[in-house]
Amino acid sequence: MKIRAPWIILLAIGCFILPTTILALSPLPPDRDRPSVVSNIRASIGDKEIILSWDPAIDNVGVTGYKIYRGTKSAAQNNGSYNLSSVKVGKVTTKSIKNLLNGRTYYFVITALDAAGNESPSASLEVSAKPIATKSTTIKTVKIEPPPETSTADTENTTELSGVIHSYIGSPPMFYLHTDDGKRYQLLSQKYWRKAVLYTRGLYKGKKVPVKGKLVQNSEGHTFGISYSSINPVESELGLPAELPSSIPSSDLIAKGVIHQMETTQGTGLYLFSEDDGRKFQLFNKPDWQKAWDFMESEKRVAAYGKPVYNKTGHLYGIRFTDLVPLFN
């Protein structure tokens, strides 16, 4: 048997290796697949900022970032485009857009990007939001101590004062009688607070009522309150029944304002922004969540009744509401 020449064997090996090497060194085809459309975009508001969040998009290789298109007009009102510069972000699913004007409505859509520069075939659904101003308020808790026996003035006779009752948020809540001469007296009889609450809300709010009790002085001899024993309005003057009507919630009024949706580190929540001092209160009550949601979407002013919610440091941050009542004035 003849042995083939070595050069023939080498030629055969080369014919096999060379195409394989060329195939291995050939560049991969360009990535032309676009990421999926961004879905479930949400917007929550803050002071001069809007926080956007969305569900992650999908790509055949991998999403590397997102592009946020924004404007003060809807794309439908601006020939399909937006009048503010777009913003690119990394591989995140939330972005805070800052330095906005409070009270102005902003519109947003989002697309996904990949490493090859491909962009989602279409933008997400458009969302809009309007930032509002908030105030930072330090909450002071006032402890109401029962007056010492020696601090009462006119221990034998009661005093009758007439004025309008106002409520102040605190722990516990506080009630003051504002008289016509410009003075105010703290109402100190917790036993009768439910009746005092009656004259701080609804049709009763702002009505003048007579209050009987004993005046209370502080350690410096200043009269600051009344340990009252009765609040008996003259029904003919009020034009109202003396009992609490069923239309007024029996729990405490915590705050009045407008409900907004916000995104926090704990998730999405509904917050009541107080029209009195600018504070925001998170709303708690899952069985009646739809009612709060309806007020949020209608942007109506509401009064929230319920129980205050405090954190571990004693900061009042939420309301476990029992009722939300629309305000029309």
C-alpha positions as CSV (number, residue, x, y, z in Angstrom):
1,M,0.0,0.0,0.0
2,K,1.3,3.4,-1.0
3,I,1.6,6.2,1.6
4,R,0.2,9.6,0.3
5,A,2.6,12.5,0.1
6,P,2.7,14.7,3.2
7,W,1.7,17.8,1.2
8,I,-1.5,16.1,0.2
9,I,-2.4,15.3,3.8
10,L,-1.7,19.0,4.9
11,L,-3.8,20.2,2.0
12,A,-6.7,18.1,3.2
13,I,-6.4,19.4,6.8
14,G,-6.2,23.0,5.6
15,C,-9.3,22.6,3.5
16,F,-11.2,21.7,6.7
17,I,-9.7,24.2,9.2
18,L,-9.8,27.3,7.0
19,P,-13.6,27.5,6.5
20,T,-14.2,26.8,10.2
21,T,-11.8,29.6,11.2
22,I,-13.4,32.0,8.8
23,L,-16.9,31.1,10.1
24,A,-15.7,31.7,13.7
25,L,-14.2,35.1,12.9
26,S,-17.3,36.3,11.0
27,P,-19.1,39.2,12.7
28,L,-22.5,38.5,14.3
29,P,-25.5,40.0,12.5
30,P,-26.5,43.4,13.8
31,D,-29.2,43.5,16.5
32,R,-32.2,45.0,14.9
33,D,-34.8,43.8,17.4
34,R,-36.5,46.6,19.3
35,P,-37.3,46.5,23.0
36,S,-40.9,46.0,24.0
37,V,-43.3,48.9,24.6
38,V,-43.1,50.3,28.1
39,S,-46.2,49.6,30.1
40,N,-48.0,50.6,33.3
41,I,-46.5,54.1,33.5
42,R,-47.5,56.0,36.6
43,A,-47.0,59.5,37.9
44,S,-47.1,60.9,41.4
45,I,-46.5,64.4,42.6
46,G,-44.4,66.4,45.0
47,D,-43.3,70.0,45.5
48,K,-41.9,71.1,42.1
49,E,-41.4,67.5,41.0
50,I,-43.2,64.6,39.5
51,I,-42.1,61.0,40.2
52,L,-42.5,58.6,37.2
53,S,-42.5,54.8,37.6
54,W,-43.1,52.0,35.1
55,D,-42.8,48.3,34.5
56,P,-39.5,47.0,33.0
57,A,-39.5,46.4,29.2
58,I,-38.2,43.3,27.5
59,D,-35.5,42.9,24.8
60,N,-33.9,40.0,23.0
61,V,-30.4,41.0,24.3
62,G,-31.2,43.3,27.2
63,V,-32.7,46.7,27.9
64,T,-30.0,49.2,28.8
65,G,-32.1,52.3,29.6
66,Y,-35.2,54.4,29.0
67,K,-36.0,57.7,27.2
68,I,-38.6,60.0,28.8
69,Y,-40.3,62.4,26.4
70,R,-42.0,65.3,28.2
71,G,-43.9,68.6,27.6
72,T,-46.4,71.1,28.9
73,K,-48.8,70.0,26.1
74,S,-50.1,66.6,25.2
75,A,-48.7,65.1,22.0
76,A,-52.2,65.1,20.6
77,Q,-52.2,68.9,21.0
78,N,-48.7,69.4,19.6
79,N,-48.5,67.5,16.3
80,G,-47.4,64.3,18.0
81,S,-44.3,65.7,19.7
82,Y,-43.4,67.3,23.0
83,N,-42.0,70.8,23.6
84,L,-39.5,70.0,26.3
85,S,-36.2,68.2,26.0
86,S,-36.2,64.4,26.5
87,V,-34.4,62.7,29.3
88,K,-32.4,59.5,29.1
89,V,-32.1,57.3,32.2
90,G,-30.3,54.0,32.9
91,K,-31.8,50.6,33.7
92,V,-34.2,51.8,36.3
93,T,-38.0,51.8,36.6
94,T,-38.5,55.1,38.4
95,K,-37.3,58.7,37.8
96,S,-38.0,62.0,39.6
97,I,-38.4,64.9,37.3
98,K,-37.4,68.0,39.4
99,N,-37.4,71.8,39.0
100,L,-41.0,72.0,37.6
101,L,-43.5,74.7,38.1
102,N,-46.2,74.0,40.7
103,G,-49.7,74.2,39.3
104,R,-48.7,73.4,35.7
105,T,-49.7,70.2,34.0
106,Y,-46.9,68.1,32.5
107,Y,-47.3,65.2,30.0
108,F,-45.0,62.2,29.7
109,V,-44.4,59.0,27.6
110,I,-41.5,56.6,27.9
111,T,-39.6,54.3,25.5
112,A,-37.0,51.6,26.1
113,L,-33.5,51.4,24.6
114,D,-31.0,48.6,24.1
115,A,-27.2,48.5,23.6
116,A,-27.5,48.6,19.8
117,G,-29.5,51.9,20.0
118,N,-32.8,50.3,19.2
119,E,-35.8,52.0,20.6
120,S,-39.3,50.7,21.4
121,P,-41.5,50.7,18.3
122,S,-43.9,53.0,20.0
123,A,-44.1,55.0,23.2
124,S,-46.0,54.1,26.3
125,L,-49.4,55.5,27.0
126,E,-49.3,59.2,27.9
127,V,-49.7,60.2,31.5
128,S,-50.0,63.7,33.0
129,A,-49.6,65.2,36.5
130,K,-49.5,68.6,38.2
131,P,-47.0,69.2,41.0
132,I,-48.2,71.1,44.0
133,A,-46.5,73.1,46.8
134,T,-46.1,71.5,50.2
135,K,-45.0,73.0,53.5
136,S,-42.7,71.4,56.0
137,T,-44.4,71.7,59.4
138,T,-43.1,70.7,62.8
139,I,-45.8,69.0,64.8
140,K,-46.1,70.0,68.4
141,T,-47.8,67.7,70.8
142,V,-49.5,69.6,73.7
143,K,-50.1,67.6,76.8
144,I,-53.3,68.6,78.6
145,E,-52.9,68.2,82.3
146,P,-55.9,68.3,84.6
147,P,-55.8,71.6,86.6
148,P,-54.9,71.4,90.2
149,E,-57.6,72.1,92.7
150,T,-56.0,75.5,93.7
151,S,-55.9,76.7,90.1
152,T,-59.6,77.2,89.5
153,A,-61.1,80.6,89.6
154,D,-64.6,81.1,91.1
155,T,-64.7,77.6,92.6
156,E,-68.2,78.0,93.9
157,N,-69.9,79.4,90.8
158,T,-69.8,78.5,87.1
159,T,-69.1,81.0,84.3
160,E,-70.9,81.2,81.0
161,L,-69.0,82.2,77.9
162,S,-70.3,82.5,74.4
163,G,-68.3,82.1,71.2
164,V,-67.4,79.8,68.3
165,I,-65.6,76.5,68.8
166,H,-62.5,75.6,66.7
167,S,-60.6,72.3,66.6
168,Y,-56.8,71.9,66.3
169,I,-55.0,68.8,65.3
170,G,-53.0,67.2,68.1
171,S,-52.7,64.2,70.2
172,P,-55.2,64.3,71.8
173,P,-57.1,66.9,69.6
174,M,-57.7,70.2,71.2
175,F,-60.8,72.5,71.1
176,Y,-60.9,76.2,71.8
177,L,-63.8,78.6,72.3
178,H,-63.2,81.9,70.5
179,T,-65.2,84.7,72.1
180,D,-66.3,88.0,70.6
181,D,-63.7,90.0,72.6
182,G,-60.9,88.2,70.8
183,K,-60.0,85.8,73.6
184,R,-59.8,82.1,73.4
185,Y,-60.4,79.4,76.0
186,Q,-59.2,75.8,75.8
187,L,-62.1,73.3,76.4
188,L,-60.7,70.9,79.0
189,S,-63.5,68.5,79.7
190,Q,-62.7,65.5,77.6
191,K,-65.9,63.8,78.8
192,Y,-67.9,66.3,76.6
193,W,-65.6,66.5,73.7
194,R,-68.0,64.7,71.3
195,K,-70.4,67.6,71.7
196,A,-67.7,70.1,71.1
197,V,-66.8,68.3,67.9
198,L,-70.3,68.7,66.7
199,Y,-69.9,72.5,66.5
200,T,-66.7,72.4,64.4
201,R,-68.0,70.6,61.3
202,G,-70.8,70.6,58.7
203,L,-73.7,72.9,59.2
204,Y,-72.8,73.6,62.8
205,K,-69.3,75.0,61.9
206,G,-69.0,78.7,62.9
207,K,-72.2,78.8,65.0
208,K,-72.0,80.7,68.2
209,V,-72.8,78.6,71.3
210,P,-72.9,79.2,75.1
211,V,-70.5,77.2,77.2
212,K,-70.8,76.8,81.0
213,G,-68.1,75.8,83.3
214,K,-65.3,76.9,85.6
215,L,-62.4,79.0,84.4
216,V,-58.9,77.5,84.7
217,Q,-55.7,79.4,85.3
218,N,-52.1,78.3,84.7
219,S,-49.3,78.6,87.4
220,E,-48.8,82.3,86.5
221,G,-52.4,83.1,87.1
222,H,-53.3,83.5,83.5
223,T,-56.8,82.2,82.6
224,F,-56.4,79.9,79.6
225,G,-59.3,77.5,79.6
226,I,-62.6,76.4,80.9
227,S,-63.5,73.1,82.5
228,Y,-66.9,73.1,81.0
229,S,-69.9,71.1,82.1
230,S,-72.4,71.9,79.3
231,I,-72.7,73.2,75.8
232,N,-76.4,74.1,75.3
233,P,-77.1,76.1,72.2
234,V,-80.3,77.9,71.8
235,E,-82.0,75.9,69.1
236,S,-84.1,78.9,67.9
237,E,-80.9,80.9,67.3
238,L,-79.0,78.0,65.5
239,G,-82.0,76.9,63.5
240,L,-80.6,73.4,63.9
241,P,-81.3,70.3,66.0
242,A,-79.2,69.9,69.1
243,E,-78.3,66.3,68.3
244,L,-75.6,65.0,66.0
245,P,-77.1,64.3,62.5
246,S,-76.4,61.0,60.9
247,S,-74.8,62.7,57.9
248,I,-71.9,63.9,60.0
249,P,-69.3,61.2,60.8
250,S,-69.0,60.3,64.4
251,S,-65.1,60.1,64.3
252,D,-62.7,63.0,64.5
253,L,-62.0,65.4,61.6
254,I,-58.3,65.1,60.9
255,A,-57.7,67.3,57.8
256,K,-59.3,68.9,54.7
257,G,-57.8,69.1,51.3
258,V,-57.3,67.3,48.0
259,I,-56.2,63.7,47.5
260,H,-53.2,62.9,45.3
261,Q,-51.4,59.7,44.3
262,M,-47.8,59.4,45.3
263,E,-45.0,56.9,44.7
264,T,-42.8,56.3,47.8
265,T,-40.1,53.7,48.8
266,Q,-43.0,51.6,50.2
267,G,-45.0,51.7,47.0
268,T,-47.8,53.7,45.6
269,G,-50.2,55.4,48.0
270,L,-53.0,58.0,48.3
271,Y,-52.3,61.1,50.3
272,L,-54.5,64.0,51.5
273,F,-52.7,67.3,51.2
274,S,-54.1,69.6,53.9
275,E,-55.3,73.0,52.7
276,D,-54.7,74.4,56.2
277,D,-51.0,73.9,56.6
278,G,-49.7,72.0,53.5
279,R,-49.0,68.7,55.3
280,K,-49.7,65.4,53.6
281,F,-51.4,62.5,55.3
282,Q,-51.3,59.0,53.9
283,L,-54.8,57.4,53.8
284,F,-55.4,54.0,55.2
285,N,-58.6,51.9,54.8
286,K,-58.4,49.3,52.1
287,P,-62.2,48.4,52.2
288,D,-63.1,52.0,51.2
289,W,-60.0,52.5,49.0
290,Q,-62.2,53.0,45.9
291,K,-63.9,56.0,47.5
292,A,-60.6,57.7,48.1
293,W,-59.5,56.9,44.6
294,D,-62.7,58.4,43.1
295,F,-62.0,61.7,45.0
296,M,-58.4,61.6,43.8
297,E,-59.5,61.3,40.2
298,S,-62.2,64.0,40.5
299,E,-59.7,66.4,42.3
300,K,-62.6,67.4,44.7
301,R,-61.9,68.9,48.1
302,V,-62.7,66.5,50.9
303,A,-62.8,66.3,54.7
304,A,-61.2,63.2,56.1
305,Y,-62.7,61.8,59.3
306,G,-61.1,58.9,61.2
307,K,-58.1,58.2,63.5
308,P,-54.7,59.8,63.3
309,V,-51.7,57.4,62.5
310,Y,-48.4,58.0,64.2
311,N,-44.9,56.5,63.5
312,K,-42.6,55.3,66.2
313,T,-41.2,58.8,66.9
314,G,-44.7,60.2,67.5
315,H,-44.9,61.9,64.1
316,L,-48.4,62.2,62.7
317,Y,-48.2,61.0,59.1
318,G,-51.5,59.3,58.2
319,I,-55.2,59.0,58.6
320,R,-57.1,55.7,59.1
321,F,-60.2,57.2,57.6
322,T,-63.7,56.1,58.4
323,D,-65.4,58.6,56.0
324,L,-64.5,61.1,53.3
325,V,-67.0,64.0,52.9
326,P,-66.9,66.2,49.8
327,L,-66.6,70.0,50.4
328,F,-68.4,72.4,48.2
329,N,-67.3,75.8,49.5
